């Protein structure tokens, strides 16, 4: 049986994986700590850090873990179906992000291009909408978001929200569209 001192509740708060991630970000965590965050809990005999260490050991670190099946994960004591499925889902999501390739981006060269890009979705609106288009340095649309939906005849916009979205997307430029309705 594991000594009580090795359980996660006995680890200093500043050294626990979740708390370290909150304070320092995910890039500061070891593979074992990242895995512990995903697993969430250990067992009554083993901390989540010990369990994540065993998982990494059994799969030769990340090398074989990326290919692990649900059945293989469940063979590890402390990994049930739910944890195995969560790990597989996280691994698959990581794989998809790694292989994701964006299609052709819409290029804005004129006001007519903006109109063509937003009009079909907004043609039959019954309230005013305020939309931001974030563009990269080639004037390609990298993000589109409706920031505010107003009332029948107004839409109140705060500049802070505009800049926040543009900065978040690292936009080189933005186009702001206020689409009203005709009655």
N, C-alpha and C positions, 0 to 999 in steps of 0.2 A: 504494500500500500504506500502511496505517495505521502511524503511528510507534509503536514499542514502548511509549512512555511513556503512550499513551492506552488501553492494555489494562487491564482491571479489576484484574489482579494488581499493577499499578503504581499504582493508586489507594490512598491511605492507608486502612487498615482501617477507621478511624472514619468514613470517607466512603462506604464501600460500602453499597449499598442494604439488603442483608440485615442487616448489622451495625447500621446505623442503625435498622432496624425493630425488631430485638431490643432495642436500648437505649432507643429513644424511642417505639416504637409505630408502627403504620401511618399514623396521622393526620398524622405529622410528615414523611412522604415526599411528594415531588412526584409528579405523574402519571407522569413519565418513570421515576422510581425504582420506583414500584409496578409499572409494566409490566416493568421490568428484573427484579424479583423473580419475576414470573410466567414470563418468558421463560427465566430461569435462566442461559443462556449466550449469548455472541455467536458470532463465527466466528474463524478464525485471523487475519482481516484487520480485524476490527471488534469492539469491546467490546460487551457487552450494553447498556451505557448509550447507546452510539451507535446501536445497532439499535433500541432503544426510542424514541429521539429521532426516527429516521426513520419508524417506524410512526406515531407521533403526528403528524408533519408530513404524511405521506401521507393521513391520515384527518382532517385539520383538527382535531387535538387529540382530545378525547373525543367531539366532536360527531358525527362519522361513524363512529368506531370502534365505537360501541354497536350499529350496524347491519351491521357488516362480516361478509361471508360467509367461509367457509373458503377458498374459491377466491380471493377478493380478498386475503385475508391472505397466501396462498401466492405471490402475485405480487411480494411484497417479498422482495428478495434477503436470505437469511438466515432466512427463515421457511418451514420445511418443513411437511409435513402434521401432524406431531406437535405442533409449536408452535402452528400455526393451530387445531388442535382444542382444545388446552388453553386458548387465549385465548377461543375461542367458548364453551367450557364455563364459563369464569369469567364472561364477559359474560352468559350465560344465567342462571347462578346469581344474579348481581347483579340481573338483571331480575326473577327469581322472588322474591327477598327483598323487592325494592321493591314488588311487587304482592301480596305475601302478606297475606291477611286471615284472621284466626283466626275459627273458627266460634263458636257459642255455648259458653261455658264452663260447666262443671258447678258449681252453687252448693251449698255446704254450709250447712245451717241447723240440723241436729240430728245426734245420733249415728247415727240411722237412715240419714241421707243418706251418712254416711261408710261405713257398712256396705254400703249398696247400691252405692256407688262401687267398693269394693275386693273385695267378696266373690266375685263371679263368677270373677274371675281367680285367686282364692286358695282356692277351695273344695276343690280336690283336691291341695293341696301335700303333699309328703312330708317337708319340712323347715320349720323355723321361719323366718319372714321378718320383717324390720323395714323398714317403709315410711315414707317422709316424703311428705306432701302439702303443697305450698307454695300459699298462698292470697294473693290480692290484697286490697285494702281492701274489696271487695264480697263477700268470702268465696267468690270463684270460684277453682277449682283452676287454677293456672297451670303446675304441674309435679308430676309423681308419679315417685318413684324408689324402687326397692328398694335400701336402703343396705347391708343385710347379710343374708346367708343363713346361718343357723346350722346346727347339727347336728340330730340327731333330736329333742333336747329342750332346746336352748339357743341363744341368739343374743347374742353379745357386741357391744355397741354403744359406740363412743367418742363423747362429746359433740362433740368437734371436728368430726367428719364431719357431724353434724346441723346445726351452725351454719354450716359452710362452704357447704353446699348452699342453705340458706335465704338466706344473704347473697348468694350468687352469683345467685340468682333475684330478689333484692330483694323477698322475701316480706314481706307485712304480718303474716302469722301462719302457723303451721305446725300440722299435725296429725300425730302420730306413731302409727303402728299396728304393734303387735307381734302377728303372726298365728301362733299356734301350731297344732299338729296334734293331733288326737284319735286315740288308739290304742285 
